[in-house]
Amino acid sequence: MTRYPLAACLVVGALGLHGLDAFAQTPGSPAPAKPAAAKPATPASKPPEPPKIPYPEWLFPIDPDALAAAKKALKEVPPKPEVPPKPAVKKPGSAKSDPARPDPAKPEPAKPEPAKTEVEELLSIPDSDQKYTLKRINDPFNAPDWHPEAHIPMPDVVAKGRKPKVIACGYCHTPTGQGRPENSALAGLPEAYIREQLRDFRSGARQSIGPEDYLPSRVMHTVAAALTDEEIDESAKYFAQQKLARRVWVVESINIPRAEPSDWVYKEVGGSEDLDERMLEVAPDIVRHQRRDDRMQYTAYAPPGSLARGKRLATTGDKGKTQICATCHLANLKGTDKVPPIAGRSPTYLLRQLLAFKNGARTAEAAAQMNPTVEKLELQDMIDLAAYVASLYP
């Protein structure tokens, strides 16, 4: 089995020390007032507890090229407009001393040819009449809208975001809310639930998980922290009205096409490898994934027997090992007006959330309802559950 190393960043914070002024008492001066009683030192915050189940590296595919490109796109600032130089003031003098007047004795220099402007190629995807340049496709503040006929008008926060920190919702989650394996599919989630999750991101009740360089998780907190209440309401109302299409097919297999990280997902690179006890979500056409095609369907490889074991856990609780999913998510796991539908959503995203519940990274009141569900589950149980739920029609 091939393992892929992940880079990690160490964030170091600096502490400022504040000094106290000392005052000397001169002879004959009144005695200084007693200093206030010293406050007890604040105990050092406890280091975070290690996760109950370590986050597996394969669940967070990091491609160095995609990481560098994403960081560049997020940090790019529009260049300042160039100010044309002021024309030189002519000084009185003879024709020979006047540089602005051509010397008839010298031949006039050849004029340089105008620079050729490169025309950027217009790119397309199947089943779309739209065409975009690569620069537009990768613009986090102008989401490429491949199927404008498939959704209602987007509010500004979904289509354009708000510079410098609010990336367009439609850039990561697509304009139709279909999402991608590295993030959540928002289409069809209850409006109240989307609003609650955005506020949990903003407050810190929902934490980032995975390596520091796994930007899909980290960037969401930066965006949520800058969102206004009005933008939260607009995005929640918009995505709740979208409909989730089938986005993934779950395939059980011992041996799979060899895959490597690319653009926060996996791509096939030729050859084969053993899957072992992993679950990998692969883009069958990495170019369509890179162009943010919201109709491409992914393939999720799961260990043999995952679907049957997952169905037993989801529908019976498997002799008290977990809660029956339909108790909260209702029949066919289509959810309620407050509880999210989970059928047919990305299995790797579902797996990351089960681990987040287990490891205490989601601590809001609603998240507490998941504690009995994940309390006794091990990683393999979660893989089985995620595979089964994702295999259902959304």
Sequence and secondary structure as in RCSB ss.txt:
>XXXX:A:sequence
MTRYPLAACLVVGALGLHGLDAFAQTPGSPAPAKPAAAKPATPASKPPEPPKIPYPEWLFPIDPDALAAAKKALK
EVPPKPEVPPKPAVKKPGSAKSDPARPDPAKPEPAKPEPAKTEVEELLSIPDSDQKYTLKRINDPFNAPDWHPEA
HIPMPDVVAKGRKPKVIACGYCHTPTGQGRPENSALAGLPEAYIREQLRDFRSGARQSIGPEDYLPSRVMHTVAA
ALTDEEIDESAKYFAQQKLARRVWVVESINIPRAEPSDWVYKEVGGSEDLDERMLEVAPDIVRHQRRDDRMQYTA
YAPPGSLARGKRLATTGDKGKTQICATCHLANLKGTDKVPPIAGRSPTYLLRQLLAFKNGARTAEAAAQMNPTVE
KLELQDMIDLAAYVASLYP
>XXXX:A:secstr
                          TTS                      SS   GGGS   HHHHHHHHHHHH
                   TTT TTS  TTS                B  TT    B HHHHT TTS   S GGG
S    HHHHT BTTTB  HHHHH TTS   TTS   TT  HHHHHHHHHHHHHTSB   S TT HHHHHHHHHHH
H  HHHHHHHHHHHHTS     EEEEE SEEEEEEEETTEEEEEEEEEE TT  EEEESSHHHHHTT TT  EEE
EE TTHHHHHHHHHHH TTTTS  THHHH GGG   SSS   TTS HHHHHHHHHHHHTTSB STTGGGGHHHHT
T  HHHHHHHHHHHHHS  
